[in-house]
């Protein structure tokens, strides 16, 4: 994707009706177009200074099912420490070494309203780079890097499934998380919707690129805008249209201030951000593949009839062993919804085609009426021209006759002037 001209994001439909490059639309220079980002960047630098000494809060937790010392690193929120809840429980199904969890295994964390599982190869109580996080109650699976104990952000792929009253929703998020010195870079896809979103997120602002190129019912192709910490468009943005036209504008808290023409440097920066996010997404996919290898090795380890545990129900413990069957059933639901969506698209296509046909017929009828009116006007004009010519001829004849009459009168009139003197 290469941005070449202008428009603004989905929140401002008015902008899409204008054509970029119109002489009446003012141009903005690089200094003007960068004023919002300059303010954001200054705020971000202050935030980084304030967080310079930030360290994630964590505890070393002893699994309930281990008698020997076997600590594991657990992060928590100091404002709401779940590890202090009465029903908090932590289990580990792997080995221990030197007082810490070690090797390939799974950690299970449970409270009344949460049920999480983390699979990894552990070393000194922490995942050794890659892991799989399962949160079945919220329909979330996260696979990739797990660098909790470092200052490095983790690359990951997150799958989010939600089904409410028979309505299935599915999305994928891939990229790298935010750290105290770097922004979040993620790509989000929605199998049931024809849109791909790209985010570059700072604590106080973010960039959003929306790819609508596969949406046949939307006249937009790509959009780019900048948002404040409240999630409202605040700054300059643009959109490229499928008809080749482009639009751009300045936004303030989600409200369009004016349409503008942006300098090429703004589009170059948008492409740079887009490439940056794509690179992060590709790294995340590679990290996911390594995490999935760990998961398959873990399944081979525990999915045997001889393997049992006493800290939870074995059927529940081996839920992951039935993963393939679960995925097959889920795929049936996905395919069913995709088929429904395709049927809706076909109906919409038919409706649009019917509208286009009606519009074409109406346009042809109008054109036919105009042609008939023009022909009638031409015939009327021809009739008037004929009548005018007849009148002209009649007038000429009358004038000639009057002239003849005058001549006749002249012949009979006396030729002496004194005849008329009284």
N, C-alpha and C positions, 0 to 999 in steps of 0.2 A: 504494500500500500504506500503510495506516495501522494502527499498532500500538495496541491498546486494552487488552490484558490480558497474561497471563503464561505462561511455559514456559521450557525450557532446550534447548540444542542437541543435535544428533544423538548426541553421545557418552554421553548418559545416558537410557537407555530407561525406567528406573524412574520418571523424572519425568513421563513422558507418561501414566501410568496415573492420575494424580491430577487432580482438578478444581480449577481456580483459584477463589479466593474462598471456600474452605471455612473455617468458623469456627475449625477447629483449626490452620490454617496461620497462623503469625505474620506480622505486617506489619513492614516495615523502613522507616525514615525516610530522607530524602534524605542526611543526613550518613552514616548507616551504609552505604547503597548506593553512595556515592561514595568509600569508603575505598580501594578497589583502584585506581581511576583516579587518585586524588590521588597515590598512591605512584608510579604509572607516569608521570604528568605531571612530577613532581619529577625522576625519573630522566631523562626526555627533555630537560628544560631543562639538566641537567648535560651530557648528550651534545651538545646544541647549542652550549654554551659551549666544550666541548672541540674541536668541529669548526668553530669560528668562522673560523679561518684556513685551513680545508681548501680545497685547489685540486686539481682532477683532474690526474693525471699524464698528460703527453702528450709526443709528439715530432713534429718536422717530418721527414717521410719523403720521400725522393726516389724516385719511381717508376723501376723498372729499365728500362722501355722508353723513357724520355725522356732525350735527350742534354742539352737545355737545362735550366736550373734550373726546377723545377716542383714545389715542395714541397706536401705535404698534411698536415693535422693528423690525428694518430693517437693515440688514448688507449691506455693500457696499465696493467697491474697491476705495481707496483714489486716485489712479492714473486715474480712469475713473468712476466718480460718476454718475451713471445713474439717481439718484434722482434729479439731477440738470437740466436734459434735459427738454426742453419746453413741450414735449408731455407726460411727466411722470405723471401717475395717479395711485392712490391707493384707493381701496374700501374695505369695511368690511360689511358683511351682518348679523353679530351677534349683541350681546348686549354690553353695555359699563358699567364699574363699576369703581368708584374712578378715573376717567380720563383715563382709559386704556381699551382696548378691553378685553372682558371677556366671558367665556363660549364656547359652541359649535358653530362653524361658519367657514366661509371661507374668506380669504383675497385674493383680486385680484390686481395684479400689472401689469401695462401695459405701454409700450412705442411703438414707431413706429415698432420696430423689435422684440418685445418680448411680450409674453402673458402668464403670470404665475398665478397659483392658489395654495393656501395652505389651506388645511382643517385640523382643529385641535380643541381640547378643550383648550382654552386660559386661562391664569391666569396672571394678572398684565402685559398684553401686549405681552406675550410670549406663545408659545405652551407648554402645560403641559406634557412634555416628548415625546409624539407620534404625528405624523402628516403624511399627504399625500401631496406630491408636484406634480403638473401637469404642464407639459411644452409641450403642444400639437404641437406648431410650430416646435419643435425639436424632437418630438416623444418620449419624456422621461417622465416616471412616477417613482417617488421615494417614497417608503413607509417604515416607521420605526421610529427611534428616531430622535428628533429635539432638540438638546442640544446646540443651538447656543450661548447662553448667559453664558455657563459654560466652564471650561477647559477640560471637558470630551468629547471624540470623540463619534460620533453617529453611531449606527448600523443601517443598511438599506438594502433594496432590491431595485435595480434599473432595470427597464425594458426599453430597448431601441429598438425602431422600426423605420426603415428607408425604404422608398420605392422610388426608382428612376427609372423612365422609365419602370415601371412594375416589376422591380427587388426588391423583398422583402428581407430585412435583419432583423434579430431578435436576441437579446442577453439579458442575465440576469447577473447582477452583485450583489453579496451579500457579506457583511462583515462589517468592521468598518473603518471609515475614519481616516485620519492622524490628530494627534494633535501635539502640540509643544514638547511633551515628549514621544510620541509613534508613531510607523509606521502604515501605512495603511495595512490592512489584507483583501484581497478580493478573492473571487472565481468567475470565469466567465464561463458561459456556453453558447453554441451556438446550438440551436435546429437543424439548417441546416448543422452543421459540427460535425464530430465525434472527438471532442477535448474538454477537460475541462482544464482551466488554473487557477493556484493558484499564487497569488502575495503577497509578503511582501515588501512594498515600503517605503524607507526612502527618505529624501530630496536629498541625494547625491548618492544613489545606491539602488538596489532592487534584490530580489530573485524571480526566476520564475520556477514553476514546471508545466510541461505540461503532461497531462494524455491522451495518444493516444491508450489506451488499447482496445477501442471499434472501432477503425478505422481498418477495415479488410484489407485495401489496403496499410497500412504503417507497415514497419517491426519494428518500434520503439514501445515501451510500455510506458515508462516514461522517462522524461528528467528533468534535474535540472541544472540551471546555475545561475551565478551572473552577474549583469549588472551595468555599470556605469551610471552616470546621463544623458548621451547621449543615453541611451538605447542599448548600444553595449555590447556584452559579453566580460567581462573583469575579468578574474580570472579562477578558476578551476571549471569544470562542468562534469557531467556524464549523461549517458543514459543507460537504461536497454532495451534489445532487446527481441522480442517475441520468438526468437529461443533459448533463454537462455544465449546468449552471452552478453557481456557488453563492453562498451568503455568509455574512459575518456580522458581528455586533458586539457591543459592550453591555455587560450585565452588572446589575447591582442588587445583591440579595435576591436573585431569582427574577428580577424585573429588567426588561429590556430598556436600556437608556437610549441607544441610537445604533443605527446600522453604519458600518464603516468598511473601508478597504484596508486589509492588513499587509504589512511588509512581508516579503518572501522569507525573511529570517524567522518569522513566527511559525511558518509551515515547516521550515527546516528543523526547528526545535521540536515540533510535534512529531516529526518522523524519528528524531533521535530518541524521544521518550518511548515511542512505539517499539523501536528496535530493542531498547533496553528491557522492556517488559517481555518481549518475545524471547530474548536470551535467558531471562530468569525462568520462564515457563519451560524452556527446553532443558535447562539444568534440573528443574523439578521433576520432569518426566524421567530423566536418568536416575535421579535419587529414588523415585518410586519403584523403578525396575529392581534396584538393589534391595529395597525394603521387601518387595514381593518375594524375592529369593529367600530371604530370611523367614518369611511367613510359611513358605512351602516346606522348608526344612523343619520348622516348628511343628507343622501338621504331621509330617512323617514321624516326628518324635513322639507325639501324644496320641495320634489316631490309631491306636492299637488296642485290641481287646484286653491285653494284659495291663494296660495303664489305667490306674484309678487314683482318685484323690479323696481325702476325707474332710476337706475344708469347705466343700460345696457339692451340690448335686452333680454326679458324673455326667448325666445327660446334658445338663446345662454347661458343664465344663467343656464338653466335646462338641458344643454347638458349631464351632469353627470347622469341625470335620465334615459337617453336612453343608458346607458353604456352597459347593458346586450345585447341589440340588436347589438350594435357596436362590442362587443366581438364575438358574433355569426358570424357576417359577416367576421370579421378578421380571425376567426378559419377556415372558408372555404378557404381563401387565403393560410393560413398556411398548411392545409391539401393538397391543390393542389400542393404546392411547395414540400412538403414531398413526394407526389406521384411521382412527376417528378424526384426528387433526387433518389428515390428507383428504378425507371425505368433506370436511368443512371447507378446506381450501378449494376443492373442486366445485362446491356449491358457490363459493365466493367468486371463483373464476367465471362460472356460468352467469352469475348475477351481474358481474362487471361487464362480461361480454354482451349480455342482454342490454345493459345500460348504454354501452358503446353503440350497439346496433340501433337502439331507440334514438340516441343522440345523433347518430349518422343519418337516420331517416328524417329526424326533425330538421337537421341541417340541410338535407337534400330538399325537404319540403319548403323550407324557408328560401333556399336557393331557387327552387322551382317557382315559388311565388314571386320572387324578385325578378326572375327571368320573364314570367308572365306579365308582371307589372311593367317591366321595361319594354316588352313587346307591345303591350297595350298603350303605353305612353308613346311609343314610336308610331303606332298606328294613329293614335289621337293627334300627334304632332303632324303626321302626314295629312290627316284630314283637315287640320287647321291650315296647314300650308296650302292645301288644294283650295280650301274656302277663301283664304286670303288672296290666292292667285285669281280666283274667280271674281272676288270683289274688286281686286285691282284691275282686272280686265274690264269689269263693268264700269268702274270709275273712269277708266281710260276711255271707254266707249261713250260714256256720258259726257266726259270733257270734250271729246271730239264732236259729239252731237251738238253740244252747247256752242262750240266754236262755229259749227256750220250754221246754227241758228243765228248767231251773232253776225255772221257774214251775210246771211239773207236779210236780216234787219238792216244791216248797213246798206244794202243795195236799195232798200225802199226808203231809206231816210233821206230828207232834203239835203242838198249839198251846200245850202247857204246858211250862214249863222244867224241871220236876222229873223229867221223863221221862229226861233226860240226866244226872241226878245219880246217881252210883253210890256 
